[in-house]
Structures are given as structure tokens and as C-alpha cells.
């Protein structure tokens, strides 16, 4: 399903839109989904819906991110205060509380997500493995 302006590649599959039935052409919009490419005409309803849904999703993610950035610091403070108010640090819950506090602290110090190797470091500190595997450099 390729035309001369869209060279065929073995690793790319060109898929016809179920709505507009567009074939790859320089005048058509292209949507890349991994190794698949779907072409759409300018007036394709499916493509318009996909664009609206994508923009709406991006807006919602942006709003959630702003909300989380405002609300994480006070939630983190409440967690810290609750941990400080625990009566005895020598209970079975102590390593869980310490690990949770350290994970929250790690999250507070980053603008993204705490990466997996940091999770492992923190959990290993509070729940040491029986036979630790050496860390790669």
C-alpha cells in the first residue's frame, strides 16, 4: 500500500484508515504507531477525533501535574508528621514507615519519578536481601 512518494521499508507497515481509506501520500497526514503508519485525508473524521482526544489527554495530564506539584509538599509534610508521632520505633511497622518516608523524600527531591534503581536501594536498605546481588557500575 505505498505510493512513489512514500518509499517502502521492510520495518514499516502502512495501514489504510478504516474511515477515509487514505493511502500514503505527501498531502495526507500521517500517524506513527510504532512500526505502523496510518495516513489520513484532511477531512478524516477518525483523525479529527484522535487529535481532539490527544489534545484533551495532554490538557488533563498538565492539570494533574500542576495539582500534584501544589499538593505533594503538604501531603509529604503530613506523612512526616504522622511518622514522627509514631510511639515506638521498634515495632514491626518501623521498617515500612522508614522505607515509605525515604521513598517520599526521594520523590520530593525529583521533578519526575523516582527511578527503579533508587527504589531497590531504599527497599534493600530497610529490607535487606538474604543474598545481595552486586550492583552494576
C-alpha positions as a Markdown table, in Angstrom:
| # | Residue | x | y | z |
|---|---|---|---|---|
| 1 | Unk | 0.0 | 0.0 | 0.0 |
| 2 | Unk | 2.7 | 2.5 | -0.8 |
| 3 | Unk | 2.9 | 5.2 | -3.4 |
| 4 | Unk | 6.1 | 6.6 | -5.0 |
| 5 | Unk | 6.4 | 9.5 | -2.6 |
| 6 | Unk | 6.5 | 7.1 | 0.4 |
| 7 | Unk | 9.3 | 4.6 | -0.1 |
| 8 | Unk | 8.6 | 1.1 | 1.1 |
| 9 | Unk | 10.6 | -0.1 | 4.1 |
| 10 | Unk | 10.6 | -3.6 | 5.4 |
| 11 | Unk | 10.2 | -2.5 | 9.0 |
| 12 | Unk | 7.3 | -0.1 | 8.4 |
| 13 | Unk | 3.7 | -1.3 | 7.8 |
| 14 | Unk | 1.4 | 1.2 | 6.1 |
| 15 | Unk | -2.2 | 0.8 | 7.3 |
| 16 | Unk | -5.2 | 2.1 | 5.5 |
| 17 | Unk | -7.6 | 4.2 | 7.6 |
| 18 | Unk | -10.9 | 2.5 | 8.1 |
| 19 | Unk | -12.7 | 5.8 | 7.7 |
| 20 | Unk | -11.1 | 7.8 | 4.9 |
| 21 | Unk | -9.2 | 4.9 | 3.3 |
| 22 | Unk | -6.2 | 7.2 | 2.6 |
| 23 | Unk | -3.1 | 5.7 | 1.2 |
| 24 | Unk | 0.4 | 7.1 | 2.0 |
| 25 | Unk | 0.7 | 10.4 | 0.1 |
| 26 | Unk | 2.6 | 13.6 | 0.7 |
| 27 | Unk | -0.7 | 15.5 | 1.0 |
| 28 | Unk | -2.1 | 13.2 | 3.7 |
| 29 | Unk | -1.5 | 13.4 | 7.5 |
| 30 | Unk | 0.5 | 10.5 | 8.9 |
| 31 | Unk | 0.1 | 9.0 | 12.4 |
| 32 | Unk | 3.0 | 6.8 | 13.5 |
| 33 | Unk | 2.1 | 4.0 | 15.9 |
| 34 | Unk | 5.4 | 2.1 | 16.5 |
| 35 | Unk | 6.2 | 0.5 | 13.2 |
| 36 | Unk | 2.8 | 1.2 | 11.7 |
| 37 | Unk | 1.9 | 4.3 | 9.7 |
| 38 | Unk | -1.7 | 5.3 | 9.1 |
| 39 | Unk | -2.4 | 8.1 | 6.6 |
| 40 | Unk | -5.5 | 10.3 | 6.8 |
| 41 | Unk | -7.1 | 12.8 | 4.4 |
| 42 | Unk | -7.6 | 16.4 | 5.6 |
| 43 | Unk | -11.3 | 15.8 | 6.3 |
| 44 | Unk | -11.0 | 12.4 | 8.0 |
| 45 | Unk | -13.3 | 12.2 | 11.0 |
| 46 | Unk | -11.3 | 9.5 | 12.7 |
| 47 | Unk | -8.1 | 11.6 | 12.5 |
| 48 | Unk | -10.0 | 14.7 | 13.9 |
| 49 | Unk | -11.3 | 12.6 | 16.8 |
| 50 | Unk | -7.8 | 11.2 | 17.5 |
| 51 | Unk | -6.4 | 14.7 | 17.5 |
| 52 | Unk | -9.1 | 16.0 | 19.9 |
| 53 | Unk | -8.6 | 13.1 | 22.2 |
| 54 | Unk | -4.8 | 13.6 | 22.2 |
| 55 | Unk | -5.1 | 17.3 | 23.0 |
| 56 | Unk | -7.6 | 16.6 | 25.8 |
| 57 | Unk | -5.4 | 13.9 | 27.2 |
| 58 | Unk | -2.4 | 16.3 | 27.2 |
| 59 | Unk | -4.5 | 19.0 | 28.9 |
| 60 | Unk | -5.6 | 16.6 | 31.6 |
| 61 | Unk | -2.1 | 15.4 | 32.3 |
| 62 | Unk | -0.9 | 19.1 | 32.5 |
| 63 | Unk | -3.7 | 19.8 | 35.0 |
| 64 | Unk | -2.9 | 16.7 | 37.1 |
| 65 | Unk | 0.8 | 17.6 | 37.1 |
| 66 | Unk | 0.0 | 21.2 | 38.4 |
| 67 | Unk | -2.3 | 19.8 | 41.0 |
| 68 | Unk | 0.3 | 17.3 | 42.2 |
| 69 | Unk | 3.1 | 19.8 | 42.4 |
| 70 | Unk | 0.9 | 22.0 | 44.6 |
| 71 | Unk | -0.4 | 19.2 | 46.8 |
| 72 | Unk | 2.6 | 16.9 | 47.2 |
| 73 | Unk | 4.6 | 19.1 | 49.6 |
| 74 | Unk | 1.8 | 19.4 | 52.2 |
| 75 | Unk | 0.9 | 15.7 | 51.8 |
| 76 | Unk | 4.6 | 14.9 | 52.3 |
| 77 | Unk | 4.6 | 17.1 | 55.5 |
| 78 | Unk | 1.6 | 15.2 | 56.8 |
| 79 | Unk | 3.3 | 11.9 | 56.2 |
| 80 | Unk | 6.4 | 13.1 | 58.0 |
| 81 | Unk | 4.4 | 14.4 | 61.0 |
| 82 | Unk | 2.5 | 11.1 | 61.2 |
| 83 | Unk | 5.8 | 9.2 | 61.2 |
| 84 | Unk | 7.2 | 11.4 | 63.9 |
| 85 | Unk | 4.2 | 10.8 | 66.0 |
| 86 | Unk | 4.6 | 7.0 | 66.0 |
| 87 | Unk | 5.0 | 5.9 | 69.6 |
| 88 | Unk | 7.7 | 3.3 | 69.3 |
| 89 | Unk | 10.2 | 2.9 | 66.5 |
| 90 | Unk | 11.0 | -0.7 | 67.5 |
| 91 | Unk | 7.7 | -2.1 | 66.1 |
| 92 | Unk | 7.2 | -4.4 | 63.2 |
| 93 | Unk | 5.9 | -1.4 | 61.2 |
| 94 | Unk | 9.1 | 0.6 | 61.7 |
| 95 | Unk | 10.9 | -0.5 | 58.6 |
| 96 | Unk | 7.7 | 0.0 | 56.5 |
| 97 | Unk | 7.3 | 3.6 | 57.8 |
| 98 | Unk | 11.0 | 4.3 | 57.3 |
| 99 | Unk | 11.0 | 3.0 | 53.8 |
| 100 | Unk | 7.9 | 4.9 | 52.9 |
| 101 | Unk | 9.3 | 8.1 | 54.3 |
| 102 | Unk | 12.6 | 7.7 | 52.4 |
| 103 | Unk | 10.7 | 6.9 | 49.2 |
| 104 | Unk | 8.5 | 10.0 | 49.7 |
| 105 | Unk | 11.7 | 12.0 | 50.4 |
| 106 | Unk | 13.3 | 10.7 | 47.2 |
| 107 | Unk | 10.1 | 11.7 | 45.2 |
| 108 | Unk | 10.2 | 15.1 | 46.8 |
| 109 | Unk | 13.7 | 15.7 | 45.5 |
| 110 | Unk | 12.9 | 15.0 | 41.9 |
| 111 | Unk | 10.7 | 16.6 | 39.2 |
| 112 | Unk | 9.9 | 13.2 | 37.6 |
| 113 | Unk | 9.6 | 9.8 | 39.0 |
| 114 | Unk | 11.9 | 8.0 | 41.4 |
| 115 | Unk | 13.8 | 5.7 | 39.2 |
| 116 | Unk | 13.7 | 1.9 | 39.7 |
| 117 | Unk | 17.3 | 1.5 | 41.0 |
| 118 | Unk | 16.6 | 4.1 | 43.7 |
| 119 | Unk | 13.6 | 2.1 | 44.8 |
| 120 | Unk | 15.7 | -1.0 | 45.0 |
| 121 | Unk | 18.4 | 0.8 | 47.0 |
| 122 | Unk | 15.8 | 2.2 | 49.5 |
| 123 | Unk | 14.0 | -1.1 | 49.9 |
| 124 | Unk | 17.2 | -3.1 | 50.2 |
| 125 | Unk | 18.3 | -0.7 | 53.0 |
| 126 | Unk | 15.1 | -1.4 | 55.0 |
| 127 | Unk | 14.5 | -5.0 | 53.9 |
| 128 | Unk | 18.0 | -6.4 | 53.1 |
| 129 | Unk | 18.1 | -9.3 | 50.8 |
| 130 | Unk | 19.3 | -12.6 | 52.1 |
| 131 | Unk | 21.9 | -12.9 | 49.3 |
| 132 | Unk | 22.5 | -9.5 | 47.8 |
| 133 | Unk | 23.5 | -9.3 | 44.2 |
| 134 | Unk | 26.4 | -6.9 | 43.4 |
| 135 | Unk | 25.3 | -3.6 | 41.9 |
| 136 | Unk | 26.5 | -2.9 | 38.3 |
| 137 | Unk | 28.7 | 0.2 | 37.9 |
